[in-house]
Amino acid sequence: MRSRSLQSLFALCALFSSSALADTATDAAPSSSMTSGSSPRLVTVVIHSTITTCPYLPPPPCSGEPTETGSSSAPATTTTPSTSATGSGSGSGPGPSSIVSTYSSGVSVSVSTASQSGSASATGSCSTCTGSSSVVSNSVASSGSASGSSSASGSSTSTEAPPTSSAASSSTTETSCYTCTGSSTASSSTATTESSSSSTLTWASSGYSSATSVWSSASESSSTASSSWSSVYSSSSSATESVSSTSSSASSSYSSAASSYSSAASSTSSSASSSASNTSSSASWSGVSSTSSSSASSSTTITSSSSSYSSSSISSSSSTTSSSTSSASAPACTDFWLDKMTHQGVAPFAASGYKVYRNVKDYGAKGDGVTDDTAAINSAISAGGRCGPGCSGSTTTPGLVYFPPGTYLVSAPIIDFYYTMLIGNPSCMPVLKATSSFSARWLLDGDPYGANGLLAWGATNVFWRQVANFVIDLTSVPASLQVAGIHWPTGQATSLSNIVFKMSQAGGNQHQGLFIEEGSGGYIGDLVFYGGAQALAIGNQQFTMRNLTIYNAQTAIQQLWSWGWTYKSVSINNCGVGFDFTAAPGNDLKVGSITILDSEINNTPVGIAYGNSAAVSPPVANNLIVENLSLNNVATAIQDPSGTVVGNVQHIDAWGRGNSYTPTGPTQFQGAIAPNPRPADLTSGTVFYERSKPQYENVPASGFISVRTAGAKGDGVTDDTVAINTVIAQAVAQGKIVFFDAGYYRVTGTIKIPPGARITGEAFPVILSSGAFFSDMNAPKPVVQVGLPGQTGSIEWSNMIVSTQGAQAGAILIEYNLTSDAQPAGMWDVHTRIGGFEGSNLQLADCPKTPSTAITAANLEQNCIAAFMSMHITASASGLYMENCWLWVADHDVEDPQNTQITVYAGRGLLIESAAGTIWLYGTAVEHHVLYEYQLVNTGGIFMGQIQTETAYYQPNPSADVPFPALSTYHDPVFTPGAQQSGWGLRIVDSQDVLVYGAGLYSFFTNYDVTCSTHAKGEICQNRIFSVENSVGISVYNLNTVGTVKMVTVDGVDVANYSDNVDGFVDTIALFRK
């Protein structure tokens, strides 16, 4: 990826100025728990003796979690029960400024308990507590305790002090309380007791009404004993972390959670109402319960290691139980497998003794919340002569820096280095907490500015980095200081995931969670934000952002600029403005196009604001497509500079503005549009299927097999083919996960990944094809083959790179054949990299650019023909989920200090010819191949979220018919010999139901001359870039092109000219359908 050309640059000072970043402080609106869609929210919690947190709503830090104990002298022994809960309901009531607020709440519970010596049932009734509702302006930090006891007679009691949630001074908390009393029976014989209860709640406050109905049943038993019980049900909801809790007991029972939770208690009915002022729309809850094991002479201690979190779009729960009589199968939250592995990764091109894996505590960090750990953390990142500021880039010194659980005080920026993974414990996320004296612009700096005012690395050339599993805490920093949690100007093959940002929630604060001002992304997902002036203040060429949850920000997302951007599964709660796309320094709109889908906005006065008007330019800017957006208590769903465009609505099926081609045009439009028909196989309920990268946090280190332990060397010299194939087969047979230690694994034959394989890597290990087996373009062979044609099953594969070494004209880097069974297979952060790195034999000295020489098949450098195809999803394949995968043919030598351009040839990018389809591409990019980047043939049921391409910089010298002849077996496009043509960015042939939610197809150069991409030159780098042939059901939202005269070609006919769709540096079509 190149740096953006000068024509696309704008004054960075405008981005940093208070006018560009300022937002009117708005009082936080109440929270809500509505999910996407118009139906009431459904919350499901499943609890066993050990509960796995669903990926990846982050659990809170472990420090300070309560420990509860219970003892019993009863001779009964009871196993841990299995509990499940689901809920739905509805309600409505007034919010701020007389805006109507609607939301849902409710719960039903079923309990199945296997008992060796008893069973129980309970009945009772509930009534309101004295002072059943109250409103307070502040609440204290979460805390809770519980105790339980039981005697031989079977009577039992249980009390619990429910936690309250931390809140800013501007937030409010409503609490309702019910007291329940009743009786229970217990049997003395061995039996199985099953009980279930159902409750439908309509929340009560400020004119609301409340009712509860419950039923329960129990199995018969041979003899019984009676006992009485009492329970207090209380619930509270606030603008920050809503909490509900239940205490109950019935024979040696125990319930606990450190955060939002409830345990069900059986009761008959209750109703309550309150006249207290309500400023909170809903509460969220989930449940954790367990029953201790006991005997006549023993006591049991149960410790909750992590707790349940709920949000308006995701619910999850986590609990770990340990006992003197039974033990949980999952490791404690401190025992993350990654830190327990024997680390023997190698960096064969680094200095002798170089360490890839680093634990910050080995470098002096304490994580005790008292010691300043800044220097120690920066030392852990930088040790070993790594590529830091001043180094233009390098692949030779990869680093994985691990943070154990703890609170790490930071008084100055943490500087991230090139090719670095910063990873915390996902079960007990470490906290990076800024001290009160912190005065820098950002806490974690992914690309620091130098004294010359320039970024240390060109943002578009920052590759192969990850930050995951952290809490970024800015709450001790003065609210008046402009500070951001993470500064992330970046390129492809990078990610931020599973991170919580905590900022000031004071009115007028200047905190920001994530700040991006440059780059060419990329993927970011699974982030949660609390507070701030802007949760995200971001600008980049393009990004896919998925699963963002934002609470109590003045502006949730401030878009500084973009070419194309796709937001999926965003939940915005209690903010002043949801999405702000109005950035227009000097009346020059900088936000090109935005796609929003499967999202929600709650309790926020303005949902979406854009800035396009007659007073600004370009006229085509601020292209916007919204599909499946739920709104709750949002006075203005969409507004422009003149005022409301879409008012107070509950749901937007689909809405857009910009130019449309259906398939001819252009037609300017603004308003409701027909949403895309969604193939059922692509959806989960009403939303498109999505799945976060597995981290295997509940798998112990013994559940992994290291490839180096199994005999592979990873030294870039040894042939590791047999060793790798052996260990993958062994791991699948044993149900274990393959761990690729860092290294370069040279292979001379195909690596086979069978159904059932799970594979993950350390610091992007490389599978490096080499030798004659892959050298014949007339007999191509896969380097990595996933399944055989006709095989059924699934795999998981993450954090790796597949590459070639030298001339490999017959190498298909990844061939995917599997037909999915119950669950789609997944590839996360799996990249292909062809040329431009140490060990590739395809660097500057090997493959220099030759723009002054006319290149033909006769004089082309044969040793630089490096691959046949990057990835092939074959006709037999289906059910594959790909996220943040970059298929890159190097345009420059990463190791060269000047990032000098090179010429490397790879025939084809990503070919999808899956007959059954069911393919998801989230945040993928394919660049610099000869014939095409993406090609879809004889397929359907394809979801593509913000794809991105670049045409090879050397084209059309040689033209796209050189050096790879068109092969009908692979449905290759046919180019006229000598016609000086460039490869397709996206080609769709004989296909249907292809849904593209954002596309950037770029052609920056012609024979390395960048001036062809300017409007002044007529964008003549390439004549055509997107072809649809004999296909139907094709829908593209926000198509952006660069340097291309004809934006769309349908069945050989050009239907869209760039000059009709100028949108700043790029050209944009908001809606294309055929």
N, C-alpha and C positions, 0 to 999 in steps of 0.2 A: 504494500500500500504506500502510495506516494503522499507527500505533504500536499495539502490543498493548494491549487494554483493561486497566484496573487489576486486574480480576478474575484475569487470567492472570499477573500479576507475582508474583515471589517475591523473597526477600531476596537481593540480589546479594552481600551480604557472605558468604553461605553459599558462593557459587561461588568466591570468592577465598580463603576460609579454608583453612587447612592441612588441616582435617578433610574438606572437600569435595574437595580436589584430591589429597590424599595417597594414596599407594599403597605397599603393602609392597614394599620392594626385593627383587627376586628375581634370582638368578643367571641370566645369559643362557644359554638353552639352545642347543644346536647348530643350525646352519643346515640348510636343506633346499632342494632344487630341485624338489619335486613341484608339478605344476600341478593345476588343477581337474579333477575326475573321478578315477575309480579306475584308469585305465590309466597305464602308465609315461609319464614325460615325454618329449616329442619336441622336440628342439632343431634348428632348421634355420638354416643360415647360407649366404647366397649372396654371393659375392665377385667383383667385376670390377675393372677397372683403377681405377674410382672407385666407392666404395660409399656408398649413401645410408642414413643412420640411419633405421630404422623409427620412426615417431612413437609415443611420444616418450620412450622410456626415455633419460634425459638422459646425454649424453657428459660425461666429466670436463672440468675446466677445461684450457685449452690450455697454460697456463704450465707449464714444466718437462717437457714431453713430450720423449722422446729423439729424436735424429736419427741414423739409421744410414746408413752409406755402404758402397758396394761398388765394386770396380774389376776390370777384366778385361783381359787381353792377348790373349784368344782371338779369332780372326777370325769367330766365329759371332755372329749376331744373333738374339735370341729375343724374341718379343712377350710382353706380360703375360698370364699364364694366367687362365682362368676356373675358379674352384674352388667347389664346393658341398659342404656337409656336413650330414648328418642323423644323429641318434642316438637310441637308446632302449635301455633295459635295466632291470635290477632288482637289488635287494639288500636286505639287512636286517641289523640288528645292534642291540645294546643302547645306549640313550642314558642320560641322567642318571636317577638314582633307579630304575634297572631298568625304565624305560619302553621298550618296544620301538620302534625306529625303522626305518622302511622308506622306501626311496627308489629312484630309478632313475638309471642313468648309462650312457653308451655313445656311440659315435661311428662313423659310416661316412663315408668320404671318396671322392669321385670328382674327378679332375683331367683337364681337357682343355686341351692346350696347342697352339696353332698356332705352328709353328716354320718359319722360312725355311731353316735350314741344319742342322737336327739333331733327333733325338729321343732319348729316354732311358728306360731302365727300371732298376729297382733291386730287389734282394732282400737279405734279411739276417735277422738274428735278434736277439733282445733278452734281456737277463738283468738281474737286479736289481743296482742299485748297492750298494756297501758302505754299510751303514746305510740300508737302503731306506726306513725309516719313522722319523719322529721327531715328537715333540710338543713345542711350545714355547709359552710363555705370552704372548709378544709377538712382533710382526713389524715390520719396518721399512717405510718408505714405498716405494711402487712405484717400481721402477727397472728398467732393462733396456738391454742393448746387444747388437748383433750385427754381425758382419763376415763377409764372404765374398770368396773369391778363386778364380780359375780360370786354369789355364795352357792352352797350346795342346794339350797331350796329353790334355786332358779330365779330369784328376783334379781333384777339388774337395773342399774341407772347409768345414764351417760349424760354428760354436759359438755358443751364446747363453746368457746368464745370465738365467734367468727372473725376472720380478719377484715380489716378495712383497707382501702386502696389508697396509694399515694396520689396526691392531686396537687395541681398548681393552685395558687391563690385565687385564680379566676374560675376554678371549677366548682361544681356543686355536687353533692351526694345526697340521694334520697334513700332512706332506710325504712322498710316495713317489717313488722314482726308478728308472728303468730305463735301461740302456745298450744301444744297438743298434748292430751293425756289419753291414757287408754290402758288396756291390759293385754297380756300375752300368755300363751300356753306353750308348754314344752313337753316333748315326749321323751321317754327313757329308752325306747328301743332304737335299734339302728334303722334308719330310713332316709329317704331323700325328700327334702322339703322344697317345694317350689312356691314362690309367692310372686305376685306381680301387682303393681299399682299404677294407676293412670291419673294424670292430673292435667287439667287444662286451666291455665291462668290467664286472666285478663288484668293487666297491671292496674294498680289503684293509686291515684294521686291527682289533686287539682281537678276534681270533677270526673276523674276516671272511676270506674267500678271494678270490683275484684271478686272473683269467685273461684272456688277450688272444689273439684270432685275427685274422689279416690275410691278404689275398690281393691280388695285383696283376698287371697285364698291360700290355704295351706294343705299339705298332704295329711292323711290320717296317721295316727301313732298309737302305740299300744297302751301307754300310760302317760299322764300329763301332770304337770305342776304349773301353778299359776304365778304370775308375777305382774307387777304394775310397771308402767313406764311413763315417761314424760319426754317431750321433745319441744324444742324451740326452733321455729323456722324464721329466719330473718333474711332479708335481701336488701342489697343496696346497689345503686347504679350511679355512675358519675361520669363526668366528662373525660376522665382519664381511664383508670382500670376498674371496671365494674366487677362487683363481687356478690355472689349469693352463696349462702351456706345453710346446711341443715345438720343438726345434731340429733341422733337417734340411738336407741339401744334396744336390744332384745337378745339376751344371753350372750355374754362375752363378745360384744361387738365393738368395732373400732372404726372411726372414720377420720380422715385427715387430708388436707391439701394445703399447700403454701400459698396458693393464689386463688383464682376464680374457680369455685367448686361447689358441689352439693352432694349430700348423701340422702337418699330418699327415705322418708318415714311414712308409714301407713296412717291414714286418717280418713275420716268420713267426708267432711265438707267444711268449708269456711268461706267467709266473705268479709270484706272490709272496705272501707272507703276513707278518704282523708281529704281535708281541705287545704292541706299544706301546699305551698307553691312548688310546682314541679319544673325543674330545668334539665331533666334527664329523660331521654326517650325510652331507653330500654336497658336491661341488664343482660349480661352473658353468663352462662354457667356450664359446667360439666361436672362429672361426678367421679369420685374416687372412694372406694370403700373396701374394707377387708375384714376378715374375721381371724382373730389370733388363734394359734394352737396352744393348748394348755393341758396340764395334768394336775393331779392332786398335789404334787410337790414341786411344780416348776413354775417359772414366770417367763413371760415372753416380751421381748422388746421389738417394736416395729418402727423402723425409721423410714420416713418418706424422703427419698433422695432427689426427686424432682417433682414438679407439680404441673397442674393442668392449666393451659392457656386457652382462651377463646377469643375470637375476633368476629367481626361482622361477615367475613368471607370464609374463614377457616376455623375449625375447632379441632383440638387435639388434646390428649391427656398423657400424662407420664407418671409413673410411680414405680418404685422399687421396694420390695418387701424382703426383709431379712429376719430370721427367727432362729431360736435355739433348736427348734425341731424341724424346720424346713428352710430351704434356701432358694433364692431366685436364680433362674438360669442365666439372666443377663448380668454382665459385670456392673460394678458400681460406676457411678457417673464419672469418677476420676480415672477409671480404667479404660480409656479410649484405646482401642487396638493399635492405632497408629503409633502411639508412644510406647507400646509394649512390644512392638516388633523388634527383632534384631536388625539394626539399620546397617546395611552393607552396600548401599547404592554407590555407584562410581560415576565419575565425570572424566572419561578417558582423555579429554583434550584440555583438562585443567592441570594445574601444578600437582606434583606428587603430594599425597596426603590430604588432598582437598576433601572437605566434608560437605556432603549434600544436605544431610538432615541435621538440623540444629534445634535444640530445646532451649528456649530463652533462659531457663533457670540455670543451665550450664554456663551461661555467660554472665551470671550475677543477678539476674532479675529475681525479685522476691515474690511479687504478686500478693503482698500482704495488706495492700491498701494504705500503707504508711510510708514505705520506702519509695523514693523517686527512682523508677525503673527505666527512665528514658535512655540513658547511656547504655545500659545493659542490653536493651532491646535493639538499639541501633547497632551495637557491636555484634549481636547474633546475626543480624541481617547482612552486615557488611564484611564479616571476617572471611579471609581467604582470597583476597584480591579479586573480588567480584565486580560486576559491571554496574557501577554506581554513576551518579552525576558526573559528566565529563566523558563517559564512555558512550559511544553512539549506539551500541547494541552488541550483544554476543550471545551465542548459545552454549558456550563452553563451560559456564559456571552456574548451572542451575542450583536453586536453593529451596528447600522446604523448611520453614521456620515454624516450630510448634509452640503454642502457648498453653500450658496446663491451666486448669481452673484457678481463678484468683482475680484480684483487683490490682491492676498495674497502673500506678500513678505515673502520669506523663506531664512534664512541665515544658516540653519543646516538641517540635514535630518528630514523628516517626517517619523516616525516609525509606520508602519502598525501593528496592533495586530491580534491575531488569531480570526477567526470567525467574521470578520469585513467587512462591506460594506462602502466604501467611495464613496459618490454619489454627483454629482454636478447637477445643473439645466441644462437639455439638450437643452433648448431653448436659454439660455444665459450662456454658459459654464464658470465656474469660472477659473481663471488663477492662477496657482501656479508658481510664478516667482522667480527664484533664484536671490539673490542679487549679486552685482559685487564682494563682498568679500566671496561668497560661495566657500568653499574649500574641501567639502566632496566628496566621490566617487559617490554618487547618491542622488537625491533629495527626491524621495519617496522610502523608503527602506522596501521591503516586508519581509525581513529575514536578520536582521543585524548580522554581524560577532561579536563574543565575543572576549575577551582578549585571549582566548585559540585558536583563529584562526578558530573556528568552527561556523557554522551557528546557530542562536538561536533556530530554529526548524529544525529538519531533513526535508530537502526540500520535500522528497517524502511523508511526513506526514502532510503537510500544506494543509488543506481542508477548504471549505466553506468561500470563500472570493470573493469580487468583488471590482473593481475600475471602475467607469464609469463617463463620461461627464466632462472632464477636458481639459484645455490647459496647457501643461507643457512647460514652457518657460525658456530656458537656455541661451538666447542670451546675457545677461549681464555678464555671466561668461567668464573669459578670454578664448580665443579659444585654448590656449596651455594647458589648464587644462583638464585632462581626467575625465569627469563627465558624468553620465548617468541620464536620466530623471526618470526611474523606474528600480529598482532592484527587480526581480520577480522569484526567485527560488521557485517552488510551485508544488503541487500535483493536484489531481482531484477536481471537484466542485469549481473551481476558474475561474475568468475571468477578462480580461481587455477589455473594450469596449468604443467606442465613445470618443476617446482621440486624441488630436492633440499635437505633439511634435515639438517645435521650437528650433533649435540649430544654432550654428554658421555655416555660409556658406563660411567662409574664407578658402583659400587653406591651407591644412595641419592641420586643426583644429582637436582636439581630442575628440569632443563631441560624445556621443552616446544617442540614444533615449531610447531603451529598452535593458537591460542586464539581461540575464538568464544564469546561469552556472550549475544548478543542478535541479533535481526534476523529477516528473512523471505527466505531464499534460495530457489532459488539452485542453482548448479552449481559443483563443484570436481572436478578430475581430473588424472591423470598426475603424481602426487606421490610422492617417495621420501623415507623418513625413516630416519636412523641414530641410535639411542640415545635418550636422554631418559627422564625420569620418565613422561611421557605424550607419545607422538608427536603425538596430537591430543587436546586437551581442549576439547570443543565443545558448544554448545547454541544452538538456533535453532528457529524454527517448523518449517521443513522444508528439506531439502536432498536433492539427488542427488549422491552422491560416487562416482566411478568411477576405477578403476585407481590404487589406493593400494598402495604397497609399503612395508612397515615391518620394520626389523631392530633387534633388541637393545634395545627399550624395556622399561621395567618394566611399563607398561600401554600397549598399542598404541593403543587408542581408548577414551577415557573420555568417556562421554556425560553431559553436565551436565544437559541437559533436551532435550525434543523434543516436537513434536506428531506429525510423521511424518518418517521418514528412510529413504532407500534407499541401501544400499551395494552396489555392483556391482564385481566383479573386484578384490577386496581380497586382498592376499597378506601374511600376518602370519608373521614368522619370528623365532624365538629370543627371545620376549617372556615376561614373567611371566603376564600376562593378555591375551587377545586383545581382546574387546569387553567393556567394563564398563558395564552399564546399571543399576547399583545405586543411583544417586544418589537420596537420600531425606532431605534436611534436614528435621528435625522429624518424621520418620516420614511424610513426604508425598512420595510417588514423583513424580519430575519427568520421567521418560522415558515418553512416551506410547506410541509404536509404532515398531518398527524392522523393516525388511525387508533381508535379506542374501541375495544370490544370486551364483552363479558365482564363488565365492571359495575361499580355502584358508588353513589355519592349520597351521603347522609348528613342531615343537619348542617348544611353549608349554604349560605345565602345565594352564592353564584356558583353554578356547577362548572361551566366552561365559558371562558371569555376569549374572544379573538379580536384582532385589531384591524382587519381589512375594512377600508372605507375609501371614499373618493379622495381623501386627503393624503393617502399614503400610496406607495408603490412597492413592488410590482402588483398589477391588478389581479394576477392569478395566485398571489401568495395566500397563506393561511388556508390551504386546502384541508378539509376536515371530513372524515368519515367516522360516524359513531354507529355501533351496532350492538344491540343487547345491553343497554345501560339502564340500571335501576336507580331511581331517585326517591329519597325520602326526606321531607322537610327541606326542600330546595326551592326557594322562591323563584329564581331564574335559572332554568336549566342551561340555556345558551344565551349569551349576549354579545353584541358587537358594540362599537363606539357610540352608536346612537341609542342603545338601550336593549331592551329585551327582544330576543328573536324567538326563543321558545320559553314559555313561562313555567308555571308550577305544574309539572306533569309527573306521573309516577313511574313511567317507563318509556324509553325510546327504543322502538324496534330497530329502526335504522334511519339515519339522517345524514345529510352531507351537503357540501358546498364545493364548487370548483367547476371544472370542465368535464363533461362526460362524452364518451364514445360508445355507442351501443349497436353495432361496432363502429359506425361512422359518426362523425361530429366535426367540430366541437359544438356542444350545447352547454351553455352556462346554466347551472342549477343551484338552488339553495332551498332545502326543505327535506321533507320526508321522502325516503326512497324505499323500494322493496328490499328487505334483507336477503342475504344469500340463503338459498335453501341449503340446509346442513345435512349431509349424509349421516344417518344414525350411527354408523360405525366410527365416525370421527368425534362424536360427542360423548360427554358424561352428563346425563341429564340434559339441560338446555345449553350448556357451555361446551366449548371445544375441550377435549381431553388434554390434560397437562400432567406432568409428573416431574418432580424434582429429583436431582441426582442422588442416588443412594450413597450414604456415608457409612452404613453398616455399624452404627454406633452401639448396637446391642449384640454385636458379634465379638467374642473374645479373640485375642491374638492367635489362639490355637485353631481358630476357624479359617486361617489363611495359610497358603503355601507360597513361600518366596521362590521365585524362579532362579535366583542365584543359589539359594540353599539347595535347590533341586539339580544344580549342575550347570546352569547357564552362566556365562561370564559377563556379558554386557560391556565388553571392553572395545567394541567396534572392530575387532580383528578376528576373534574366534567365531567359527560357524556354530551358532546356537540353535539351528533349526530343530534338530532331534530333541535337544533338552527341553525346548519350549513346548513342542508338541506333546512330549511325554508328560510334562507337569500339568498342562491344561487337561489332558485326558484323566490324569490321576485326580485332580481337584474335582472334576465333575463327578467321577465315580464315588468320591468321598463326601460330596456335598460341601466342599470348601471353596473359598474364594482365592483366585490367583492374584498374587501381589507381584507386580513388576517393579523390582527395585530400580532406582535411577540407573541409567546406563544406555549404551547403544548396542542393540542386539542384532548383530549381522546374521542374516539368513540367506541361504542359497536355494531354498525350496519353500513351498507354501506352508504357512502357519494355519492350522485348522482349528476353528472355534466351534465346538459342537453345541447342540441344544443343551440348555441348562447351565452353561458356563457363566460365571461372574468374574470379571477381570477389572482391576483398577491399578493405577500406576502411581509412582512416587516421583514428583517433580518432572512430569512429562517424559518418561522413558521412551526411547525411539526403537521401533522395529525397522531395520535398515536392510532393504533387499540389495543383493549383490550377485554378480556372476552371470554366466551364459544362460541359465534357466529362464531368465526374465528379459533376454536381449532381443528376441525376435518379434517384431511388430506384426508379422504374419501369423504368429501362433501365441497370442497373448495368454498370460497365466496370472492368477491372483497371488499377491504377496500374502494377504490375510483373507481367508475364506471362511465366512460365517455360515455354517450349515451347508448341506448339500442340496441340490435341487430336489424338491419333493419332501424334504424333512420338515417336521413340525416341532415347534417349541419356541423358547424365548431365551434371550441372553441379556446380560447387563455388562456394559463396557464403558469405562470412564478414564479420563486423565492420561491419555496416551497420544503418541504421534507415530504415524507410519510414513516412511521416507524411502528414497532410493539412493543408491551410490553409483555414480558414473552412468554410463550408457545402459539404459534399461528400457529400451523401446517397446518391449512386450509386457511391461509390468502393469497389472491392474492392482492398484494399491489395496483396495478393499472390495471384495465381492460379497454381497449379502443375498442369501438364498432362502432363509427360513420363512415358513408360514407360521404366523403366531397362533398360539392356542388360547389359553384363558386370559393372558395379559400381554399387551404389546411389549416387544423387546425395546431396549433403550440404549442409546449411545449419547453420552454427555462428555463434552470437552475431549472428543476424539478428533484429531486433526491429521491432515496429510500435508507434508512439507517436502517440496521437490526442489532441491538446489539451494544455493545461497548460504550454506552453513558449513562449519568445520566438519570434515569427515565425509562430505557429500561428493567430493571430487567434481563439483559443479559450481565453482566459485569464480571470482573475478579473473584469476589467472587461467582458468579452464574455459570459460564461456563469456568473453567480453562482448559488449555490444558493438555492432558494426554498421551504424546508420549510413555511412558514406559508401558502403559496398552493396550493390544489388545482390541479394541472396536468392539462390535458386537451389533446387534439389541437388545440383551437381557440386556446389561449393559450400553448402551448409555444413557446419561442424557436427559430424556424426556422433561424437562422444557427448554431445550436449542434448541428444534425444533421450530424455530421462524417464519417460513414462508413457504408457499407452492410454491409461485412463486413471483418474483419481478414485472414483467410486462407482460401482455398478449395483443397483438394486434390481435384481433379475425378475423375469416374468413370474417365477414361482413364489417370490417373496411377498409378504404382507405383514401389516401390524408392526411397523417400526417407528419409534419415536426418537427423533434426533434433536439435540439442543446444543447450541453453541459449538457447532462443528465448522471448521474452516479448512477448505481444500485449496491450498495455495501453491502455485508455481512461483518461485522467487523472481521478483523483478529487480532485486538488488542483492548484493552480498552483505548479509547481516554482520559479518565479522569485519568488514572494511570500515575504517574510521569515517569515511565520507559516504557510506552507504551507496557506493557506486553501482550503477545499473549494470545488469548482466542479461544475457539471452539464453534461456533454457526452454526446451520444447517438451511439452506434454500434450498428448493428442486431444483428450476429452476430459471434461470436468465430472459432473454428476449425471449419470444416466439412470432414469427411473422408468422401468417398463413392467412394473408390477401389475399383473392382470387384475388382482383383487384390490389393489390400492391399500387404503387405510394407512397412510404415511403422514406423519407430522414433522414439519421442519420449523423449528423455533430458532431464530437468530443464527441462521447459517449463511455462509458466504463462500463463493467459488470464484477463483481469479486466475487469469493469465494462461488459459489453455488455448489450444490452436483452433479446434473446430467449434466448440461451444463451451459455455460454463454450465448451465442447466439444460438438460433435454429430457422431456417427458414424452413417452411413446406408448400407445396402446394401454393406457392406464386411466385411473379415475379414483375419486375419493382421496384427494391430496390436499392437505393444509400446508400453506407456506406463510410464515410470519416474518416479514421484513427480510426478504432475501437481498443479497448484494453481490454484484459482479464487477469485475474490471476486465476489459479487453487487453490482450497481450500488448505490451508497449511497442514491440518491434513491428507489429503488423501495420500496414500490409507489406512489410519487407522482411520476410517473404509473405506472400498471400496465404490465405487460410487453407489452400489446397496443398501446402507444403509444410512439413515433410510427410504428413499422413494422408495416404489416399483414402477416399471415401469407401467404406465397407458397408454393404447392404445388410450384412449380418447384425451390425450394430446400429442400423438406421441412420447412418451418418448423413449430414447435409451435403449436398453436392454444390461445389463452388466452380465457377467457370475458370479454367486454367488461365493464368496471366491477367485476370480481371482486377487484381489489386483489391481484394476483399478481406474483411476481418471476420472473426468468428462471432457467432450469435451469443448474446448474453442469456436469453431465455428462448427456448424453442419448444412448442407444445404441438404434438402430432397425433392425430387419431385418438384423441382422449376426451374425457368428459369429467365434469364435477371437479375441476381444479380451482381452488379458492386461494387467492394470493392476497394477503393482508399486509401490503406494503412491499415495494420492490425498488431497488436502486440499481440501475444498469448503466455503468459508467464506461466511457471511452475517452480517456484523458490525452492520449498521444496518437500521433501517426508517425511511425518510424522514429520514435523518441522525441518528436517535436510537440511540445505541450500547447503551443499557441493555437492549434487547431480546435481546441475545446472552447474558445471564447465566442461570444455572440458576434463580436466584430468580424471574426473570420468565418462566421456562418456555421459554426459547430460541425466542421467537416472532417473530424477524426474518423468517422465511420458513417456509412450511408444508412444501414439498417441494423437493429439490435434485438428486436422482439418479434418473433414469428408465431402465428397461430395457424395451423394447417389442418383442415378437415376435422375440427373439434367443436364441441358444443358444451354449454354449461361452464364456460370459462369466465371467471370474475376476478378482476384485479382492482384493488383499492390502492390509490396513491402510487401510481407508476411514475418514477423519477428517472430521467435520463440525463446524461452529460455527453457532449461532443458528438451527438448523433442527429443526422438530418431528419430521418423518418423514424418516429418513435414506435409505431406499431405497423406490422404488416400482416394482413389477413388473407390467407389463401393466395399469396403472391402479389397482393395489391396493397400498396402503401395507403394507410387510412388516417395517419396523424402526423402532422408536420410540427417540428419543434417550435417554429415561430409563432404558432397559435397558443403556445402553452408555456411561455417564458415565466419562470418563477425564481428570479434571482439568478444564481449561477446554474441551477438545474432547471429542467423543464418538467412540468408536472401535469399529469392527467389524473383527476381525482377518482374517476370511475370508468373502467373499461369492462364491457361485457359482450360476450358472444355465445 
